[in-house]
Amino acid sequence: MQTVFEQVVWAPRIVAARPLNSIDNEYEDIVALLMDYRSDDSAETLRLCYAIATASMGENHLWQDMGLASRKAMSALLEAHFPALVARNVGDMKWKKFFYRQLCERAGVPICKSPHCAECDDKPVCFGPEDA
Ligand code: SF4
């Protein structure tokens, strides 16, 4: 039986993700974000930084583009390898939205309509269930 890590690394959806040459900057920024918050330097965690960044370029929920069974499985994987980053997602934002919000904050370039999520018209887009 495959481990969760093996399922993620060989997930067909990762292979099918958008070509990297069209999204180099986003991809590299997400890799850097994940690297900064990784819990350890194991090969598994390092490989996940690249796998998650690649899946983040996909069109579906992150758990779907990772080939996992649910958002719950995605959250558990992130919690195991990037706990300090997960702790920052206090509002339980959708993972891809959360990553991009983090990138905007790191770059000091806010692209959101509102400085606070609670007052934002886009709140239903950024939060809420990530069902299939
Ligand atoms: S809810 Fe609005 S302010 Fe919050 S991350 Fe989404 S777009 Fe930005």
Boltz pocket constraint, residues with backbone or C-beta under 6 A from the ligand:
constraints:
  - pocket:
      binder: B
      contacts: [[A, 97], [A, 101], [A, 112], [A, 113], [A, 114], [A, 115], [A, 116], [A, 117], [A, 118], [A, 120], [A, 121], [A, 122], [A, 123], [A, 124], [A, 126]]
      max_distance: 6.0
